[in-house]
């Protein structure tokens, strides 16, 4: 006498894989590069604060240049952090192949 097991066919699902080590490494890299670039910008005079006694004496060109620099440093820093997170990531987990 043979025993037959009737089981429902399994539904193939996409494997979800998130490597938190690479996420944290990318975030720390982005924060470190952002800190370095903001410090460099402040050292060369691209700080948002002005030494002018009133806001009317501040240069509009300095405000625009400071704003553009802050936007560019944010794009570069967080783009590089994402790149590092992608490169540090281990190979995605491969589950059993469904036939």
N, C-alpha and C positions, 0 to 999 in steps of 0.2 A: 504494500500500500504506500503510494507516494503522496507526499504533502505538497500541495501547491500554494504558493503565496501570491495573492493578487494585490499588487501595490499600484498606486497611481503613478503615472510617469512623472519624472521630475521636470520641473520647468527650469530651463537654463536662465541664469541671471548673470548680469555683468558683475565681475569682481570689483569691489570697492577697495581702494588701497590708498591710505594716507600715511605718509611717513612723517611723524611729528618731529623727528630729529632734524630732517632737512628743513622743515618749516621754521623751527627755532633758529637754526643756523642762518637761514636766509634773513630772518627778521633782525638778528643781532648784527649781521653784516651790513644790512641796510641802515640800521640805526648808527653804527659806527662810522660808515662813510658819510652819512648825512651830518653827523656831528663834526667831522673833519672839514667838510666843505663849508658848513656855516661858520665855523671858526676861522677858516681861511678868508671867507668873504668879509667877515667882520674886521679881520686884521688889515685887509687892503682898503677898507673904507666903504664897504657895501652894506654896512649896518643900516637898519631902517631909521635909527635915531639920528638926529642932526644936531650939530653944535650951534646952530643959529639960535639967536635969542627968541625969535618968534617964528611961527609957522610960515609967515609970508616971506621970510628971507631964505627959506630952504629951497634948494634947487629941484625943479620938477624933473629934470633929467636924472638926478640922483635917485629920486623916488622910483622912476620907471626902470632904471638900470637895476636897482635893488630888487624890485619885484620880479623882473625877468630872471635875475640870478637865482632868487629863491625858488622860482618855478622850475628852472633847469636843474638845480641841485636836487630837488625832490624827485624829478623824473629819473635822473641818473642814479641816484641812491637806491630808490625802490626798484628800479629796473634791474640794477646789479644784484640787489637782494633776491629778486625773483629768479635771476639767472643762476645764482649760487644754490638756491633751493632746488632748482631743477637738476643741476649737475651733481649735487650731493645725494639726491634721491637714489635709493637702491632700485633694482629692476622690479617691475610690477609682479605681484604674485600671480602665478598661473595655476588656477584650479584644475580639477579633473575635467578633461575634455568630454563633452556629451556626444554620444553617437546617435 
